[in-house]
């Protein structure tokens, strides 16, 4: 899952070397914290949060298929 998020986000940003994803595994949920450079944060969020919402939808679909639950947090 982490690789999927990294692949999607690196395709969106100008500086892929600044993409950092931290995976925090809990009992029922896995939380992914995404950090990108300040200049690229708008590209990841998108207009009215549509890009971020689309990424979250993909993550939810994949995690549900695996029988798990996952969330994505975009941290500035």
mmCIF file of the N, C-alpha and C atoms, coordinates in Angstrom:
data_MODEL
# 
_entry.id   MODEL 
# 
loop_
_atom_site.group_PDB 
_atom_site.id 
_atom_site.type_symbol 
_atom_site.label_atom_id 
_atom_site.label_alt_id 
_atom_site.label_comp_id 
_atom_site.label_asym_id 
_atom_site.label_entity_id 
_atom_site.label_seq_id 
_atom_site.pdbx_PDB_ins_code 
_atom_site.Cartn_x 
_atom_site.Cartn_y 
_atom_site.Cartn_z 
_atom_site.occupancy 
_atom_site.B_iso_or_equiv 
_atom_site.pdbx_formal_charge 
_atom_site.auth_seq_id 
_atom_site.auth_comp_id 
_atom_site.auth_asym_id 
_atom_site.auth_atom_id 
_atom_site.pdbx_PDB_model_num 
ATOM 1   N N  . UNK A 1 1  ? 0.828   -1.187 0.000   1.00 0.00 ? 1  UNK A N  1 
ATOM 2   C CA . UNK A 1 1  ? 0.000   0.000  0.000   1.00 0.00 ? 1  UNK A CA 1 
ATOM 3   C C  . UNK A 1 1  ? 0.874   1.253  0.000   1.00 0.00 ? 1  UNK A C  1 
ATOM 4   N N  . UNK A 1 2  ? 1.921   1.216  0.795   1.00 0.00 ? 2  UNK A N  1 
ATOM 5   C CA . UNK A 1 2  ? 2.839   2.359  0.871   1.00 0.00 ? 2  UNK A CA 1 
ATOM 6   C C  . UNK A 1 2  ? 3.457   2.642  -0.499  1.00 0.00 ? 2  UNK A C  1 
ATOM 7   N N  . UNK A 1 3  ? 3.795   1.582  -1.214  1.00 0.00 ? 3  UNK A N  1 
ATOM 8   C CA . UNK A 1 3  ? 4.380   1.735  -2.545  1.00 0.00 ? 3  UNK A CA 1 
ATOM 9   C C  . UNK A 1 3  ? 3.379   2.344  -3.529  1.00 0.00 ? 3  UNK A C  1 
ATOM 10  N N  . UNK A 1 4  ? 2.123   1.973  -3.398  1.00 0.00 ? 4  UNK A N  1 
ATOM 11  C CA . UNK A 1 4  ? 1.079   2.524  -4.256  1.00 0.00 ? 4  UNK A CA 1 
ATOM 12  C C  . UNK A 1 4  ? 0.919   4.024  -4.033  1.00 0.00 ? 4  UNK A C  1 
ATOM 13  N N  . UNK A 1 5  ? 0.867   4.430  -2.780  1.00 0.00 ? 5  UNK A N  1 
ATOM 14  C CA . UNK A 1 5  ? 0.740   5.850  -2.450  1.00 0.00 ? 5  UNK A CA 1 
ATOM 15  C C  . UNK A 1 5  ? 1.947   6.619  -2.971  1.00 0.00 ? 5  UNK A C  1 
ATOM 16  N N  . UNK A 1 6  ? 3.117   6.062  -2.752  1.00 0.00 ? 6  UNK A N  1 
ATOM 17  C CA . UNK A 1 6  ? 4.355   6.711  -3.201  1.00 0.00 ? 6  UNK A CA 1 
ATOM 18  C C  . UNK A 1 6  ? 4.365   6.861  -4.727  1.00 0.00 ? 6  UNK A C  1 
ATOM 19  N N  . UNK A 1 7  ? 3.936   5.848  -5.438  1.00 0.00 ? 7  UNK A N  1 
ATOM 20  C CA . UNK A 1 7  ? 3.894   5.888  -6.899  1.00 0.00 ? 7  UNK A CA 1 
ATOM 21  C C  . UNK A 1 7  ? 2.962   6.987  -7.395  1.00 0.00 ? 7  UNK A C  1 
ATOM 22  N N  . UNK A 1 8  ? 1.772   7.064  -6.802  1.00 0.00 ? 8  UNK A N  1 
ATOM 23  C CA . UNK A 1 8  ? 0.788   8.065  -7.220  1.00 0.00 ? 8  UNK A CA 1 
ATOM 24  C C  . UNK A 1 8  ? 1.292   9.472  -6.939  1.00 0.00 ? 8  UNK A C  1 
ATOM 25  N N  . UNK A 1 9  ? 1.795   9.697  -5.723  1.00 0.00 ? 9  UNK A N  1 
ATOM 26  C CA . UNK A 1 9  ? 2.195   11.040 -5.314  1.00 0.00 ? 9  UNK A CA 1 
ATOM 27  C C  . UNK A 1 9  ? 3.431   11.505 -6.075  1.00 0.00 ? 9  UNK A C  1 
ATOM 28  N N  . UNK A 1 10 ? 4.392   10.623 -6.292  1.00 0.00 ? 10 UNK A N  1 
ATOM 29  C CA . UNK A 1 10 ? 5.604   11.016 -7.022  1.00 0.00 ? 10 UNK A CA 1 
ATOM 30  C C  . UNK A 1 10 ? 5.291   11.421 -8.459  1.00 0.00 ? 10 UNK A C  1 
ATOM 31  N N  . UNK A 1 11 ? 4.224   10.873 -9.027  1.00 0.00 ? 11 UNK A N  1 
ATOM 32  C CA . UNK A 1 11 ? 3.834   11.259 -10.378 1.00 0.00 ? 11 UNK A CA 1 
ATOM 33  C C  . UNK A 1 11 ? 3.218   12.660 -10.408 1.00 0.00 ? 11 UNK A C  1 
ATOM 34  N N  . UNK A 1 12 ? 2.708   13.125 -9.271  1.00 0.00 ? 12 UNK A N  1 
ATOM 35  C CA . UNK A 1 12 ? 2.036   14.427 -9.206  1.00 0.00 ? 12 UNK A CA 1 
ATOM 36  C C  . UNK A 1 12 ? 2.974   15.593 -8.924  1.00 0.00 ? 12 UNK A C  1 
ATOM 37  N N  . UNK A 1 13 ? 4.003   15.367 -8.119  1.00 0.00 ? 13 UNK A N  1 
ATOM 38  C CA . UNK A 1 13 ? 4.829   16.468 -7.612  1.00 0.00 ? 13 UNK A CA 1 
ATOM 39  C C  . UNK A 1 13 ? 5.999   16.793 -8.538  1.00 0.00 ? 13 UNK A C  1 
ATOM 40  N N  . UNK A 1 14 ? 6.570   17.993 -8.337  1.00 0.00 ? 14 UNK A N  1 
ATOM 41  C CA . UNK A 1 14 ? 7.746   18.413 -9.100  1.00 0.00 ? 14 UNK A CA 1 
ATOM 42  C C  . UNK A 1 14 ? 9.034   17.855 -8.509  1.00 0.00 ? 14 UNK A C  1 
ATOM 43  N N  . UNK A 1 15 ? 9.051   17.654 -7.185  1.00 0.00 ? 15 UNK A N  1 
ATOM 44  C CA . UNK A 1 15 ? 10.255  17.181 -6.501  1.00 0.00 ? 15 UNK A CA 1 
ATOM 45  C C  . UNK A 1 15 ? 9.969   15.835 -5.826  1.00 0.00 ? 15 UNK A C  1 
ATOM 46  N N  . UNK A 1 16 ? 10.081  14.720 -6.563  1.00 0.00 ? 16 UNK A N  1 
ATOM 47  C CA . UNK A 1 16 ? 9.755   13.404 -5.987  1.00 0.00 ? 16 UNK A CA 1 
ATOM 48  C C  . UNK A 1 16 ? 10.681  12.974 -4.852  1.00 0.00 ? 16 UNK A C  1 
ATOM 49  N N  . UNK A 1 17 ? 11.864  13.568 -4.755  1.00 0.00 ? 17 UNK A N  1 
ATOM 50  C CA . UNK A 1 17 ? 12.779  13.172 -3.684  1.00 0.00 ? 17 UNK A CA 1 
ATOM 51  C C  . UNK A 1 17 ? 12.300  13.645 -2.312  1.00 0.00 ? 17 UNK A C  1 
ATOM 52  N N  . UNK A 1 18 ? 11.382  14.613 -2.275  1.00 0.00 ? 18 UNK A N  1 
ATOM 53  C CA . UNK A 1 18 ? 10.862  15.134 -1.013  1.00 0.00 ? 18 UNK A CA 1 
ATOM 54  C C  . UNK A 1 18 ? 9.649   14.355 -0.495  1.00 0.00 ? 18 UNK A C  1 
ATOM 55  N N  . UNK A 1 19 ? 9.181   13.376 -1.233  1.00 0.00 ? 19 UNK A N  1 
ATOM 56  C CA . UNK A 1 19 ? 8.025   12.586 -0.806  1.00 0.00 ? 19 UNK A CA 1 
ATOM 57  C C  . UNK A 1 19 ? 8.450   11.635 0.297   1.00 0.00 ? 19 UNK A C  1 
ATOM 58  N N  . UNK A 1 20 ? 7.747   11.714 1.435   1.00 0.00 ? 20 UNK A N  1 
ATOM 59  C CA . UNK A 1 20 ? 8.051   10.871 2.583   1.00 0.00 ? 20 UNK A CA 1 
ATOM 60  C C  . UNK A 1 20 ? 6.742   10.321 3.134   1.00 0.00 ? 20 UNK A C  1 
ATOM 61  N N  . UNK A 1 21 ? 6.647   8.997  3.242   1.00 0.00 ? 21 UNK A N  1 
ATOM 62  C CA . UNK A 1 21 ? 5.441   8.354  3.741   1.00 0.00 ? 21 UNK A CA 1 
ATOM 63  C C  . UNK A 1 21 ? 5.800   7.532  4.967   1.00 0.00 ? 21 UNK A C  1 
ATOM 64  N N  . UNK A 1 22 ? 5.079   7.793  6.061   1.00 0.00 ? 22 UNK A N  1 
ATOM 65  C CA . UNK A 1 22 ? 5.268   7.058  7.302   1.00 0.00 ? 22 UNK A CA 1 
ATOM 66  C C  . UNK A 1 22 ? 4.046   6.183  7.523   1.00 0.00 ? 22 UNK A C  1 
ATOM 67  N N  . UNK A 1 23 ? 4.285   4.911  7.815   1.00 0.00 ? 23 UNK A N  1 
ATOM 68  C CA . UNK A 1 23 ? 3.201   3.960  8.023   1.00 0.00 ? 23 UNK A CA 1 
ATOM 69  C C  . UNK A 1 23 ? 3.076   3.667  9.511   1.00 0.00 ? 23 UNK A C  1 
ATOM 70  N N  . UNK A 1 24 ? 1.886   3.916  10.070  1.00 0.00 ? 24 UNK A N  1 
ATOM 71  C CA . UNK A 1 24 ? 1.619   3.655  11.475  1.00 0.00 ? 24 UNK A CA 1 
ATOM 72  C C  . UNK A 1 24 ? 0.526   2.594  11.537  1.00 0.00 ? 24 UNK A C  1 
ATOM 73  N N  . UNK A 1 25 ? 0.884   1.408  12.025  1.00 0.00 ? 25 UNK A N  1 
ATOM 74  C CA . UNK A 1 25 ? -0.044  0.292  12.061  1.00 0.00 ? 25 UNK A CA 1 
ATOM 75  C C  . UNK A 1 25 ? -0.664  0.173  13.439  1.00 0.00 ? 25 UNK A C  1 
ATOM 76  N N  . UNK A 1 26 ? -1.981  0.138  13.462  1.00 0.00 ? 26 UNK A N  1 
ATOM 77  C CA . UNK A 1 26 ? -2.718  -0.049 14.707  1.00 0.00 ? 26 UNK A CA 1 
ATOM 78  C C  . UNK A 1 26 ? -3.428  -1.389 14.696  1.00 0.00 ? 26 UNK A C  1 
ATOM 79  N N  . UNK A 1 27 ? -4.337  -1.575 15.648  1.00 0.00 ? 27 UNK A N  1 
ATOM 80  C CA . UNK A 1 27 ? -5.075  -2.836 15.730  1.00 0.00 ? 27 UNK A CA 1 
ATOM 81  C C  . UNK A 1 27 ? -6.028  -3.018 14.559  1.00 0.00 ? 27 UNK A C  1 
ATOM 82  N N  . UNK A 1 28 ? -6.815  -1.974 14.275  1.00 0.00 ? 28 UNK A N  1 
ATOM 83  C CA . UNK A 1 28 ? -7.837  -2.099 13.245  1.00 0.00 ? 28 UNK A CA 1 
ATOM 84  C C  . UNK A 1 28 ? -7.573  -1.243 12.017  1.00 0.00 ? 28 UNK A C  1 
ATOM 85  N N  . UNK A 1 29 ? -6.644  -0.319 12.112  1.00 0.00 ? 29 UNK A N  1 
ATOM 86  C CA . UNK A 1 29 ? -6.456  0.647  11.035  1.00 0.00 ? 29 UNK A CA 1 
ATOM 87  C C  . UNK A 1 29 ? -4.972  0.916  10.814  1.00 0.00 ? 29 UNK A C  1 
ATOM 88  N N  . UNK A 1 30 ? -4.624  1.191  9.581   1.00 0.00 ? 30 UNK A N  1 
ATOM 89  C CA . UNK A 1 30 ? -3.270  1.607  9.237   1.00 0.00 ? 30 UNK A CA 1 
ATOM 90  C C  . UNK A 1 30 ? -3.336  3.050  8.774   1.00 0.00 ? 30 UNK A C  1 
ATOM 91  N N  . UNK A 1 31 ? -2.502  3.891  9.374   1.00 0.00 ? 31 UNK A N  1 
ATOM 92  C CA . UNK A 1 31 ? -2.472  5.314  9.047   1.00 0.00 ? 31 UNK A CA 1 
ATOM 93  C C  . UNK A 1 31 ? -1.210  5.604  8.254   1.00 0.00 ? 31 UNK A C  1 
ATOM 94  N N  . UNK A 1 32 ? -1.383  6.295  7.139   1.00 0.00 ? 32 UNK A N  1 
ATOM 95  C CA . UNK A 1 32 ? -0.255  6.703  6.311   1.00 0.00 ? 32 UNK A CA 1 
ATOM 96  C C  . UNK A 1 32 ? -0.135  8.223  6.387   1.00 0.00 ? 32 UNK A C  1 
ATOM 97  N N  . UNK A 1 33 ? 1.013   8.688  6.838   1.00 0.00 ? 33 UNK A N  1 
ATOM 98  C CA . UNK A 1 33 ? 1.281   10.123 6.919   1.00 0.00 ? 33 UNK A CA 1 
ATOM 99  C C  . UNK A 1 33 ? 2.143   10.511 5.733   1.00 0.00 ? 33 UNK A C  1 
ATOM 100 N N  . UNK A 1 34 ? 1.639   11.431 4.936   1.00 0.00 ? 34 UNK A N  1 
ATOM 101 C CA . UNK A 1 34 ? 2.321   11.853 3.718   1.00 0.00 ? 34 UNK A CA 1 
ATOM 102 C C  . UNK A 1 34 ? 2.898   13.247 3.914   1.00 0.00 ? 34 UNK A C  1 
ATOM 103 N N  . UNK A 1 35 ? 4.184   13.375 3.636   1.00 0.00 ? 35 UNK A N  1 
ATOM 104 C CA . UNK A 1 35 ? 4.853   14.676 3.687   1.00 0.00 ? 35 UNK A CA 1 
ATOM 105 C C  . UNK A 1 35 ? 5.488   14.943 2.331   1.00 0.00 ? 35 UNK A C  1 
ATOM 106 N N  . UNK A 1 36 ? 5.227   16.149 1.812   1.00 0.00 ? 36 UNK A N  1 
ATOM 107 C CA . UNK A 1 36 ? 5.847   16.596 0.566   1.00 0.00 ? 36 UNK A CA 1 
ATOM 108 C C  . UNK A 1 36 ? 6.389   17.998 0.793   1.00 0.00 ? 36 UNK A C  1 
ATOM 109 N N  . UNK A 1 37 ? 7.137   18.514 -0.179  1.00 0.00 ? 37 UNK A N  1 
ATOM 110 C CA . UNK A 1 37 ? 7.674   19.863 -0.033  1.00 0.00 ? 37 UNK A CA 1 
ATOM 111 C C  . UNK A 1 37 ? 6.539   20.880 -0.044  1.00 0.00 ? 37 UNK A C  1 
ATOM 112 N N  . UNK A 1 38 ? 6.807   22.047 0.530   1.00 0.00 ? 38 UNK A N  1 
ATOM 113 C CA . UNK A 1 38 ? 5.791   23.110 0.623   1.00 0.00 ? 38 UNK A CA 1 
ATOM 114 C C  . UNK A 1 38 ? 5.265   23.519 -0.754  1.00 0.00 ? 38 UNK A C  1 
ATOM 115 N N  . UNK A 1 39 ? 6.129   23.515 -1.751  1.00 0.00 ? 39 UNK A N  1 
ATOM 116 C CA . UNK A 1 39 ? 5.721   23.930 -3.095  1.00 0.00 ? 39 UNK A CA 1 
ATOM 117 C C  . UNK A 1 39 ? 4.778   22.919 -3.748  1.00 0.00 ? 39 UNK A C  1 
ATOM 118 N N  . UNK A 1 40 ? 4.842   21.660 -3.326  1.00 0.00 ? 40 UNK A N  1 
ATOM 119 C CA . UNK A 1 40 ? 4.050   20.608 -3.961  1.00 0.00 ? 40 UNK A CA 1 
ATOM 120 C C  . UNK A 1 40 ? 2.775   20.255 -3.202  1.00 0.00 ? 40 UNK A C  1 
ATOM 121 N N  . UNK A 1 41 ? 2.553   20.843 -2.042  1.00 0.00 ? 41 UNK A N  1 
ATOM 122 C CA . UNK A 1 41 ? 1.391   20.475 -1.230  1.00 0.00 ? 41 UNK A CA 1 
ATOM 123 C C  . UNK A 1 41 ? 0.084   20.754 -1.964  1.00 0.00 ? 41 UNK A C  1 
ATOM 124 N N  . UNK A 1 42 ? 0.035   21.839 -2.713  1.00 0.00 ? 42 UNK A N  1 
ATOM 125 C CA . UNK A 1 42 ? -1.173  22.172 -3.463  1.00 0.00 ? 42 UNK A CA 1 
ATOM 126 C C  . UNK A 1 42 ? -1.478  21.178 -4.559  1.00 0.00 ? 42 UNK A C  1 
ATOM 127 N N  . UNK A 1 43 ? -0.453  20.622 -5.165  1.00 0.00 ? 43 UNK A N  1 
ATOM 128 C CA . UNK A 1 43 ? -0.645  19.639 -6.229  1.00 0.00 ? 43 UNK A CA 1 
ATOM 129 C C  . UNK A 1 43 ? -1.201  18.331 -5.677  1.00 0.00 ? 43 UNK A C  1 
ATOM 130 N N  . UNK A 1 44 ? -0.791  17.986 -4.472  1.00 0.00 ? 44 UNK A N  1 
ATOM 131 C CA . UNK A 1 44 ? -1.269  16.748 -3.859  1.00 0.00 ? 44 UNK A CA 1 
ATOM 132 C C  . UNK A 1 44 ? -2.709  16.912 -3.380  1.00 0.00 ? 44 UNK A C  1 
ATOM 133 N N  . UNK A 1 45 ? -3.053  18.082 -2.856  1.00 0.00 ? 45 UNK A N  1 
ATOM 134 C CA . UNK A 1 45 ? -4.410  18.314 -2.372  1.00 0.00 ? 45 UNK A CA 1 
ATOM 135 C C  . UNK A 1 45 ? -5.365  18.567 -3.528  1.00 0.00 ? 45 UNK A C  1 
ATOM 136 N N  . UNK A 1 46 ? -4.964  19.380 -4.493  1.00 0.00 ? 46 UNK A N  1 
ATOM 137 C CA . UNK A 1 46 ? -5.795  19.656 -5.655  1.00 0.00 ? 46 UNK A CA 1 
ATOM 138 C C  . UNK A 1 46 ? -6.853  20.701 -5.375  1.00 0.00 ? 46 UNK A C  1 
ATOM 139 N N  . UNK A 1 47 ? -7.583  21.086 -6.413  1.00 0.00 ? 47 UNK A N  1 
ATOM 140 C CA . UNK A 1 47 ? -8.651  22.074 -6.249  1.00 0.00 ? 47 UNK A CA 1 
ATOM 141 C C  . UNK A 1 47 ? -9.772  21.474 -5.411  1.00 0.00 ? 47 UNK A C  1 
ATOM 142 N N  . UNK A 1 48 ? -10.112 22.198 -4.356  1.00 0.00 ? 48 UNK A N  1 
ATOM 143 C CA . UNK A 1 48 ? -11.161 21.788 -3.413  1.00 0.00 ? 48 UNK A CA 1 
ATOM 144 C C  . UNK A 1 48 ? -10.928 20.395 -2.849  1.00 0.00 ? 48 UNK A C  1 
ATOM 145 N N  . UNK A 1 49 ? -9.670  19.943 -2.819  1.00 0.00 ? 49 UNK A N  1 
ATOM 146 C CA . UNK A 1 49 ? -9.327  18.651 -2.231  1.00 0.00 ? 49 UNK A CA 1 
ATOM 147 C C  . UNK A 1 49 ? -9.679  17.455 -3.087  1.00 0.00 ? 49 UNK A C  1 
ATOM 148 N N  . UNK A 1 50 ? -9.897  17.684 -4.363  1.00 0.00 ? 50 UNK A N  1 
ATOM 149 C CA . UNK A 1 50 ? -10.325 16.575 -5.231  1.00 0.00 ? 50 UNK A CA 1 
ATOM 150 C C  . UNK A 1 50 ? -9.233  15.535 -5.448  1.00 0.00 ? 50 UNK A C  1 
ATOM 151 N N  . UNK A 1 51 ? -8.005  15.979 -5.611  1.00 0.00 ? 51 UNK A N  1 
ATOM 152 C CA . UNK A 1 51 ? -6.910  15.031 -5.829  1.00 0.00 ? 51 UNK A CA 1 
ATOM 153 C C  . UNK A 1 51 ? -6.681  14.192 -4.575  1.00 0.00 ? 51 UNK A C  1 
ATOM 154 N N  . UNK A 1 52 ? -6.673  14.837 -3.419  1.00 0.00 ? 52 UNK A N  1 
ATOM 155 C CA . UNK A 1 52 ? -6.502  14.113 -2.155  1.00 0.00 ? 52 UNK A CA 1 
ATOM 156 C C  . UNK A 1 52 ? -7.652  13.136 -1.944  1.00 0.00 ? 52 UNK A C  1 
ATOM 157 N N  . UNK A 1 53 ? -8.844  13.546 -2.274  1.00 0.00 ? 53 UNK A N  1 
ATOM 158 C CA . UNK A 1 53 ? -10.012 12.675 -2.142  1.00 0.00 ? 53 UNK A CA 1 
ATOM 159 C C  . UNK A 1 53 ? -9.909  11.467 -3.065  1.00 0.00 ? 53 UNK A C  1 
ATOM 160 N N  . UNK A 1 54 ? -9.419  11.678 -4.268  1.00 0.00 ? 54 UNK A N  1 
ATOM 161 C CA . UNK A 1 54 ? -9.252  10.577 -5.214  1.00 0.00 ? 54 UNK A CA 1 
ATOM 162 C C  . UNK A 1 54 ? -8.204  9.573  -4.720  1.00 0.00 ? 54 UNK A C  1 
ATOM 163 N N  . UNK A 1 55 ? -7.111  10.076 -4.168  1.00 0.00 ? 55 UNK A N  1 
ATOM 164 C CA . UNK A 1 55 ? -6.074  9.205  -3.618  1.00 0.00 ? 55 UNK A CA 1 
ATOM 165 C C  . UNK A 1 55 ? -6.648  8.401  -2.455  1.00 0.00 ? 55 UNK A C  1 
ATOM 166 N N  . UNK A 1 56 ? -7.408  9.052  -1.593  1.00 0.00 ? 56 UNK A N  1 
ATOM 167 C CA . UNK A 1 56 ? -8.024  8.363  -0.446  1.00 0.00 ? 56 UNK A CA 1 
ATOM 168 C C  . UNK A 1 56 ? -9.025  7.304  -0.901  1.00 0.00 ? 56 UNK A C  1 
ATOM 169 N N  . UNK A 1 57 ? -9.756  7.578  -1.970  1.00 0.00 ? 57 UNK A N  1 
ATOM 170 C CA . UNK A 1 57 ? -10.705 6.606  -2.503  1.00 0.00 ? 57 UNK A CA 1 
ATOM 171 C C  . UNK A 1 57 ? -9.986  5.359  -3.001  1.00 0.00 ? 57 UNK A C  1 
ATOM 172 N N  . UNK A 1 58 ? -8.878  5.551  -3.681  1.00 0.00 ? 58 UNK A N  1 
ATOM 173 C CA . UNK A 1 58 ? -8.084  4.408  -4.163  1.00 0.00 ? 58 UNK A CA 1 
ATOM 174 C C  . UNK A 1 58 ? -7.553  3.600  -2.989  1.00 0.00 ? 58 UNK A C  1 
ATOM 175 N N  . UNK A 1 59 ? -7.042  4.278  -1.967  1.00 0.00 ? 59 UNK A N  1 
ATOM 176 C CA . UNK A 1 59 ? -6.509  3.594  -0.791  1.00 0.00 ? 59 UNK A CA 1 
ATOM 177 C C  . UNK A 1 59 ? -7.596  2.792  -0.088  1.00 0.00 ? 59 UNK A C  1 
ATOM 178 N N  . UNK A 1 60 ? -8.777  3.399  0.053   1.00 0.00 ? 60 UNK A N  1 
ATOM 179 C CA . UNK A 1 60 ? -9.891  2.695  0.705   1.00 0.00 ? 60 UNK A CA 1 
ATOM 180 C C  . UNK A 1 60 ? -10.317 1.468  -0.090  1.00 0.00 ? 60 UNK A C  1 
ATOM 181 N N  . UNK A 1 61 ? -10.345 1.575  -1.414  1.00 0.00 ? 61 UNK A N  1 
ATOM 182 C CA . UNK A 1 61 ? -10.741 0.444  -2.249  1.00 0.00 ? 61 UNK A CA 1 
ATOM 183 C C  . UNK A 1 61 ? -9.753  -0.713 -2.126  1.00 0.00 ? 61 UNK A C  1 
ATOM 184 N N  . UNK A 1 62 ? -8.473  -0.400 -2.176  1.00 0.00 ? 62 UNK A N  1 
ATOM 185 C CA . UNK A 1 62 ? -7.449  -1.440 -2.082  1.00 0.00 ? 62 UNK A CA 1 
ATOM 186 C C  . UNK A 1 62 ? -7.438  -2.076 -0.694  1.00 0.00 ? 62 UNK A C  1 
ATOM 187 N N  . UNK A 1 63 ? -7.533  -1.249 0.342   1.00 0.00 ? 63 UNK A N  1 
ATOM 188 C CA . UNK A 1 63 ? -7.490  -1.795 1.700   1.00 0.00 ? 63 UNK A CA 1 
ATOM 189 C C  . UNK A 1 63 ? -8.733  -2.620 2.013   1.00 0.00 ? 63 UNK A C  1 
ATOM 190 N N  . UNK A 1 64 ? -9.893  -2.223 1.503   1.00 0.00 ? 64 UNK A N  1 
ATOM 191 C CA . UNK A 1 64 ? -11.116 -2.990 1.717   1.00 0.00 ? 64 UNK A CA 1 
ATOM 192 C C  . UNK A 1 64 ? -11.016 -4.347 1.028   1.00 0.00 ? 64 UNK A C  1 
ATOM 193 N N  . UNK A 1 65 ? -10.428 -4.355 -0.142  1.00 0.00 ? 65 UNK A N  1 
ATOM 194 C CA . UNK A 1 65 ? -10.253 -5.612 -0.867  1.00 0.00 ? 65 UNK A CA 1 
ATOM 195 C C  . UNK A 1 65 ? -9.330  -6.565 -0.103  1.00 0.00 ? 65 UNK A C  1 
ATOM 196 N N  . UNK A 1 66 ? -8.380  -5.998 0.646   1.00 0.00 ? 66 UNK A N  1 
ATOM 197 C CA . UNK A 1 66 ? -7.464  -6.798 1.450   1.00 0.00 ? 66 UNK A CA 1 
ATOM 198 C C  . UNK A 1 66 ? -8.050  -7.138 2.819   1.00 0.00 ? 66 UNK A C  1 
ATOM 199 N N  . UNK A 1 67 ? -9.242  -6.619 3.111   1.00 0.00 ? 67 UNK A N  1 
ATOM 200 C CA . UNK A 1 67 ? -9.872  -6.888 4.397   1.00 0.00 ? 67 UNK A CA 1 
ATOM 201 C C  . UNK A 1 67 ? -9.326  -6.041 5.520   1.00 0.00 ? 67 UNK A C  1 
ATOM 202 N N  . UNK A 1 68 ? -8.774  -4.890 5.203   1.00 0.00 ? 68 UNK A N  1 
ATOM 203 C CA . UNK A 1 68 ? -8.176  -3.995 6.194   1.00 0.00 ? 68 UNK A CA 1 
ATOM 204 C C  . UNK A 1 68 ? -8.802  -2.621 6.070   1.00 0.00 ? 68 UNK A C  1 
ATOM 205 N N  . UNK A 1 69 ? -8.336  -1.689 6.892   1.00 0.00 ? 69 UNK A N  1 
ATOM 206 C CA . UNK A 1 69 ? -8.785  -0.301 6.814   1.00 0.00 ? 69 UNK A CA 1 
ATOM 207 C C  . UNK A 1 69 ? -7.556  0.603  6.833   1.00 0.00 ? 69 UNK A C  1 
ATOM 208 N N  . UNK A 1 70 ? -7.567  1.604  5.973   1.00 0.00 ? 70 UNK A N  1 
ATOM 209 C CA . UNK A 1 70 ? -6.414  2.513  5.870   1.00 0.00 ? 70 UNK A CA 1 
ATOM 210 C C  . UNK A 1 70 ? -6.896  3.949  5.708   1.00 0.00 ? 70 UNK A C  1 
ATOM 211 N N  . UNK A 1 71 ? -6.108  4.878  6.234   1.00 0.00 ? 71 UNK A N  1 
ATOM 212 C CA . UNK A 1 71 ? -6.391  6.293  6.100   1.00 0.00 ? 71 UNK A CA 1 
ATOM 213 C C  . UNK A 1 71 ? -5.116  7.009  5.693   1.00 0.00 ? 71 UNK A C  1 
ATOM 214 N N  . UNK A 1 72 ? -5.290  8.133  4.996   1.00 0.00 ? 72 UNK A N  1 
ATOM 215 C CA . UNK A 1 72 ? -4.179  8.947  4.546   1.00 0.00 ? 72 UNK A CA 1 
ATOM 216 C C  . UNK A 1 72 ? -4.297  10.332 5.145   1.00 0.00 ? 72 UNK A C  1 
ATOM 217 N N  . UNK A 1 73 ? -3.222  10.774 5.781   1.00 0.00 ? 73 UNK A N  1 
ATOM 218 C CA . UNK A 1 73 ? -3.127  12.138 6.308   1.00 0.00 ? 73 UNK A CA 1 
ATOM 219 C C  . UNK A 1 73 ? -2.040  12.867 5.554   1.00 0.00 ? 73 UNK A C  1 
ATOM 220 N N  . UNK A 1 74 ? -2.358  14.055 5.068   1.00 0.00 ? 74 UNK A N  1 
ATOM 221 C CA . UNK A 1 74 ? -1.375  14.886 4.382   1.00 0.00 ? 74 UNK A CA 1 
ATOM 222 C C  . UNK A 1 74 ? -0.885  15.916 5.377   1.00 0.00 ? 74 UNK A C  1 
ATOM 223 N N  . UNK A 1 75 ? 0.396   15.869 5.705   1.00 0.00 ? 75 UNK A N  1 
ATOM 224 C CA . UNK A 1 75 ? 0.971   16.724 6.723   1.00 0.00 ? 75 UNK A CA 1 
ATOM 225 C C  . UNK A 1 75 ? 1.853   17.785 6.060   1.00 0.00 ? 75 UNK A C  1 
ATOM 226 N N  . UNK A 1 76 ? 1.656   19.036 6.472   1.00 0.00 ? 76 UNK A N  1 
ATOM 227 C CA . UNK A 1 76 ? 2.448   20.136 5.910   1.00 0.00 ? 76 UNK A CA 1 
ATOM 228 C C  . UNK A 1 76 ? 3.775   20.242 6.609   1.00 0.00 ? 76 UNK A C  1 
# 
